[in-house]
Structures are given as structure tokens and as C-alpha cells.
Amino acid sequence: MNCVDFSTLLASCIHDLKNEMGILISKMDEIAHAATDHNKTEMEQLLLQGKNVNDHLVQLLVLYRINESQYYPYFAETDIQVFLDETLAHFYPLFAQKHITLTVNCPKDLYWHLDSDLMRGAIGNIMHNLYAHARSNVTIAARTDNQALVIQIKDDGPGYPDEMLQPACHHQKKFSFKSSNTGLGLYFSEIAAQLHCNYDKKGHIALSNNGINGGGCVTVVLP
């Protein structure tokens, strides 16, 4: 009996699931556009969750390709204000439905070399998490500091639990069957940041509870 390469088999299954999820998302999008005001809000929330699942499937495939040395980041000079506008575009109406205000502070002349697809996935993960935990305010600020791009995202939610703030947690995430939280989103975001290198410097992500009124704060640093 031939030995099965489980990682390749898993990647193939994820690819099929991603395609099927894409069909479901397309159908949900059609229904959301035709729905009444009340049902439209519910459908848009379902659509967000569907896109979140699809994003996780894509991220799993990217992580597989990285592990197999089949993924090569594409770095290009990027207008950070435009990048943030495009990344956050579909979150604005959804956050507004929950009465959560999104505020973005970014200089108009800020450009940086990055893989926009990787970082769009990384920022998207953070925003999906904030959709569930922020109470009323989220601020996103971009700047340069010590020859690095810094994107800081703060919220007014309950903050991160102590175990997530421990350095060791960045290597081995806890998972919960009760909450269905595997830590995949944050893990992908960390890997995406680390793939951004400049000589001996690597990108990274830091968590703290220095957000709004003691809420969470995610700092993304890209050299």
C-alpha cells in the first residue's frame, strides 16, 4: 500500500472546500443584494462569516505552500493609505451595523514595499477578530518608525487574555473546541509579517492591552 502524503491530501481537500465555499459566498451575495433591510443586515453578517471561512482556507493553502517552499512573496511599492482603504472597505458597513466606529490615520505620502496580498490577509484576520470583540471604537494608525512601517490597531474591547500576551504563545497557540478558536488567523498574520525581511530584520506582530480604555492593541511592524 502506497504511503499517503497527508499534508498534500489535506491541501487538496482544502482547495476543493475553498471552491465550494466560493460558490456559497456568491449565492449569499446575490441574496443579500435582493433582501429587505432587516434580512439584508443578517445576510451581510452571514456573508462576512462566509468570507472569513474562505479566507482561512486560502491562508491554510498559503501556509502549505510556504512550508513546501512553493510560495515566494511579491514585494511592490504600495500606497499605504490606498492599501488600508481597500482592505477595510467591506468592514465599514458591517462595523457600522454594530455601532462600531472605525477611524483610520495614515499620511497621504506614506509608501512601503510589501506583499499586499499577504498583508491584506493579515489585517483582515485582525479585523474579523475585532468585529466580535470591539465595543464601539477601533482606530487604525500607520506611520514609520526606526526604518520600519508600523500599523497599529487599537480597540475598546475586553483586551487579550494573559496567555495570549506571553512570548511562548507566539510559537504554540492554544485552541478551544468551545469557541472554535484555533489561533490560525493570528499565526498566519505572524508568518505573513515575518516573510517581510530587510537584511537581518524581520517583520513581526506584537499584542498588548494598550488599546482604547485598556482594550486590545495589535502592532504590525514591517522592515
C-alpha positions in Angstrom: 0.0 0.0 0.0 1.4 3.4 -1.0 2.2 5.9 1.8 -0.2 8.9 1.7 1.4 12.3 2.0 -1.2 13.7 4.5 -0.2 17.3 4.0 -0.7 17.1 0.3 -4.0 15.3 0.7 -5.1 17.9 3.2 -4.1 20.7 0.9 -6.1 19.1 -1.9 -9.2 18.8 0.3 -8.9 22.5 1.4 -8.6 23.5 -2.2 -11.9 21.7 -3.0 -13.6 23.2 0.1 -12.4 26.7 -0.9 -14.0 26.3 -4.4 -17.3 25.1 -2.9 -17.2 28.0 -0.3 -16.7 30.4 -3.2 -20.0 29.2 -4.8 -21.8 29.6 -1.5 -20.5 33.1 -1.0 -21.5 34.1 -4.5 -25.0 32.9 -3.8 -25.2 34.6 -0.4 -24.1 37.8 -2.1 -26.9 37.6 -4.6 -29.5 37.0 -1.8 -28.0 39.9 0.3 -28.5 42.3 -2.6 -32.1 41.3 -3.1 -33.0 41.1 0.6 -35.1 43.6 2.6 -33.5 46.0 5.1 -33.8 43.6 8.1 -32.9 40.5 6.2 -30.1 42.3 4.4 -28.3 43.1 7.6 -28.5 39.4 8.7 -27.4 38.2 5.2 -24.4 40.7 5.2 -23.3 39.3 8.6 -23.6 35.7 7.2 -21.6 36.9 4.2 -18.9 38.3 6.4 -18.6 34.9 8.2 -18.6 33.1 4.9 -15.8 35.2 3.6 -13.9 34.7 6.9 -14.1 30.9 6.4 -13.0 31.3 2.8 -10.0 33.5 3.9 -8.9 30.8 6.4 -9.0 28.2 3.7 -6.9 30.4 1.5 -4.5 31.0 4.4 -4.1 27.3 5.0 -3.2 26.8 1.4 -0.6 29.6 1.6 0.9 28.2 4.7 1.1 24.8 3.0 2.9 26.4 0.0 5.3 28.3 2.4 6.1 25.0 4.2 6.8 23.3 0.8 8.9 26.3 -0.3 6.4 27.0 -3.1 5.4 30.5 -2.1 7.6 33.5 -2.9 6.4 36.9 -1.6 5.9 39.6 -4.2 7.0 42.9 -2.8 6.0 46.1 -4.5 5.9 49.8 -3.5 2.5 50.3 -2.1 0.4 53.4 -1.2 -0.4 52.5 2.4 -3.5 54.8 2.5 -5.0 53.1 -0.6 -4.0 49.7 0.8 -5.8 50.3 4.1 -8.9 51.8 2.3 -9.2 48.7 0.1 -8.5 46.3 2.9 -11.1 47.9 5.2 -13.7 48.8 2.6 -16.2 45.9 3.3 -15.7 46.2 7.0 -17.1 49.8 7.3 -20.8 49.0 6.8 -20.6 45.8 8.9 -19.0 47.6 11.8 -21.5 50.5 11.4 -24.4 48.0 11.9 -22.9 47.1 15.3 -22.4 50.8 16.0 -18.6 50.4 16.0 -16.7 53.4 14.7 -13.6 52.8 12.5 -11.0 55.6 12.4 -8.0 55.5 10.1 -5.0 57.8 10.5 -2.4 57.5 7.7 -0.2 60.1 6.0 -1.1 60.6 2.3 2.5 60.3 1.2 3.3 57.0 3.0 4.6 54.3 0.7 6.2 51.0 1.6 7.4 47.8 -0.1 5.2 44.9 0.9 3.3 41.9 -0.3 -0.1 43.4 -0.4 -2.0 40.1 -0.7 -0.3 38.6 2.4 -0.8 41.7 4.5 -4.4 42.2 3.3 -5.0 38.7 4.8 -3.1 39.6 8.0 -5.1 42.8 8.5 -8.3 41.1 7.6 -7.7 38.5 10.3 -7.4 41.2 12.9 -10.5 43.0 11.8 -12.6 39.8 11.9 -11.5 39.4 15.5 -12.4 43.0 16.3 -15.8 42.5 14.8 -16.5 40.0 17.5 -14.9 41.8 20.4 -14.7 45.6 19.9 -17.5 47.5 21.8 -17.8 50.9 20.0 -14.4 52.1 18.7 -11.5 50.9 16.6 -8.6 53.0 15.4 -6.0 52.1 12.8 -2.9 54.2 12.5 0.1 53.9 10.1 3.5 55.5 10.4 7.2 54.9 10.0 9.4 54.3 13.0 13.1 53.3 13.1 13.1 52.5 9.4 10.1 50.3 9.6 6.4 50.6 8.7 4.2 50.4 11.8 0.5 49.7 11.6 -1.2 49.8 15.0 -4.8 48.7 15.5 -6.5 49.5 18.8 -10.0 48.6 20.1 -12.1 49.2 23.2 -12.9 45.6 23.8 -12.0 43.5 26.8 -8.4 43.1 25.8 -6.3 39.9 25.2 -6.2 37.2 27.9 -2.9 36.9 29.7 -1.9 33.7 28.0 -2.0 35.4 24.6 0.4 38.0 25.8 3.1 35.5 26.7 6.1 35.3 24.2 5.8 31.5 24.1 2.3 31.8 22.8 3.6 33.1 19.5 5.0 29.6 18.9 2.3 27.4 20.2 -1.3 28.6 20.1 -3.9 27.2 22.4 -7.1 26.1 20.8 -10.6 25.7 22.1 -13.4 23.4 20.9 -15.9 25.5 22.8 -15.1 28.7 20.9 -13.7 27.0 17.7 -10.7 29.2 18.1 -7.6 27.6 16.7 -5.3 30.6 16.6 -4.9 30.1 12.9 -5.6 33.7 12.0 -3.0 35.2 14.3 -0.5 32.5 13.3 -1.0 33.3 9.6 -0.6 37.1 10.3 2.7 36.5 12.2 4.0 34.3 9.3 3.0 37.0 6.8 4.8 39.7 8.7 7.9 37.5 9.2 8.2 37.0 5.4 8.9 40.7 5.1 12.7 40.9 5.6 15.2 43.7 5.1 18.8 42.4 5.6 18.8 41.0 9.2 15.5 42.5 10.2 12.2 40.5 10.0 8.7 41.8 10.4 6.7 40.8 13.4 3.4 41.3 15.3 3.0 42.3 18.9 -0.1 42.1 21.1 -0.8 44.2 24.2 -3.7 45.7 26.1 -2.6 49.3 25.4 -5.7 49.9 23.3 -8.6 52.2 23.9 -9.6 52.2 27.6 -7.5 49.1 28.2 -8.7 47.3 25.1 -6.5 45.2 22.8 -3.7 46.6 20.6 -2.1 44.8 17.7 1.1 46.3 16.3 2.3 45.2 12.9 6.0 46.1 12.1 7.4 45.6 8.6 11.1 46.5 8.0 
